[in-house]
């Protein structure tokens, strides 16, 4: 049996436009690889595939690469999806 937890996903800028929301709570496994977590989010909002290679992914306010590192999540953790910011 896989233990699951409720995490809050925060969407910023372009990712919020694509998802159509600024935040949501989702249920995910407590132990999950970073790319699997992204896949869970992308499954809810398929348009995010367009920005997959451009976003900054943060878990508990720490940047995470979309790789195979194992994340230990707890209920209430924040996951942020931050697209690149342009400007001058």
C-alpha positions in Angstrom: 0.0 0.0 0.0 1.4 3.4 -1.0 1.0 6.1 1.6 -0.3 9.3 0.2 -0.4 12.9 1.3 -2.1 16.2 0.4 0.2 18.8 -1.1 -0.5 22.3 -2.4 0.6 23.1 -5.9 1.2 26.8 -6.6 1.2 28.0 -10.2 2.8 31.2 -11.2 2.7 33.4 -14.4 2.5 31.2 -17.5 1.9 28.0 -15.6 -1.1 29.6 -13.9 -2.5 30.7 -17.3 -2.1 27.2 -18.6 -3.6 25.5 -15.6 -6.3 28.0 -15.3 -5.8 28.2 -11.5 -3.3 29.7 -9.1 -3.3 26.8 -6.6 -4.8 23.4 -5.9 -4.4 20.6 -3.4 -3.6 17.2 -4.8 -3.0 13.7 -3.4 0.4 12.2 -4.2 2.5 9.4 -2.8 4.6 10.4 0.2 7.7 9.0 -1.5 7.9 10.1 -5.2 10.6 10.9 -7.6 10.7 14.5 -8.8 9.8 13.6 -12.4 6.9 11.4 -11.3 5.6 14.3 -9.2 5.8 16.6 -12.3 4.0 13.8 -14.3 1.2 13.8 -11.8 0.8 17.5 -12.1 1.1 17.5 -15.9 -1.6 14.7 -16.1 -4.0 17.2 -14.4 -3.0 20.0 -16.7 -1.6 18.6 -20.0 -0.8 22.0 -21.4 2.0 22.2 -18.9 4.0 19.9 -21.1 4.7 23.0 -23.3 6.7 24.6 -20.4 8.2 21.4 -18.9 11.8 22.3 -19.9 11.5 25.9 -18.9 10.0 25.9 -15.4 11.6 26.1 -12.1 10.2 23.4 -9.8 10.3 24.1 -6.1 9.4 21.8 -3.2 9.1 23.4 0.3 10.7 26.5 -1.2 13.8 24.7 -2.4 14.6 24.2 -6.1 14.4 20.7 -7.4 15.5 19.4 -10.8 13.0 17.3 -12.7 15.1 14.2 -12.3 15.0 10.9 -10.5 15.8 12.1 -7.0 13.4 10.8 -4.4 11.3 13.3 -2.6 9.9 12.7 0.9 6.7 14.7 1.0 4.3 15.4 3.9 0.8 16.7 3.9 0.8 20.5 3.6 4.0 20.7 1.6 4.0 23.4 -1.1 5.1 22.6 -4.7 5.7 25.7 -6.8 5.7 25.7 -10.6 7.6 28.9 -11.7 8.2 29.7 -15.4 11.2 31.7 -16.4 10.8 35.4 -15.8 11.8 37.7 -18.5 12.3 41.4 -18.4 14.9 44.0 -18.0 
